């Protein structure tokens, strides 16, 4: 039978081992709880984009435009004016000589002037007429202006639903109108700007939009590059911005293109319906 002296020695030895193992084990440091900052709701994030501070200002820029279709490909430098909801003016800047392509989009009309041919097209400011000159897919003029300014197209239906979505690397929103998905918006890592969009026009199909890095000019942010692609029609528009500025006081009349003397005035609707243009 174990005597009391031996029992006390063994108890002391066990306590010593326990102390040694405890001193060699890695220490565990309790981390303070992480407090998450305020997260904007889906509706707030969409409203912040669509009501951006540049909504009433005119974007003025020099831009490189690249237009790709199944036919000829056009690449040119142009002076570009944009103002929401649906004002646009484009004037090409050739290496030598005056502009050879001018486009004016206002509330009242769409005008296109080709000085080399002395052809002046005049029509309504609607999607079909704009797509005759720019491969814009099934998007309305107001959609194109918003997209080129780094913003989602305006929603014509006042009743819509917003759903938050995410993957391992990005977050976004899905916009539904009358049960149909009309937009998918993906955000940059900071959640402040759009990195890409998928637009579902009323006529079907999908338009893919991708944005490059954003640069701040004055109080406004603008993507340096915008790519708009219609995979069904194999069409693409790429815009690269340079020399960007914003004008708070520009008049809508500055977007209009006066009709010069001595030109051939061509009704745009008739030109689109002519054989070979349909």
Order of alpha helices (4+ residues) and beta strands (2+ residues): alpha-alpha-beta-beta-beta-beta-beta-beta-alpha-alpha-beta-beta-beta-beta-beta-beta-beta-beta-beta-beta-alpha
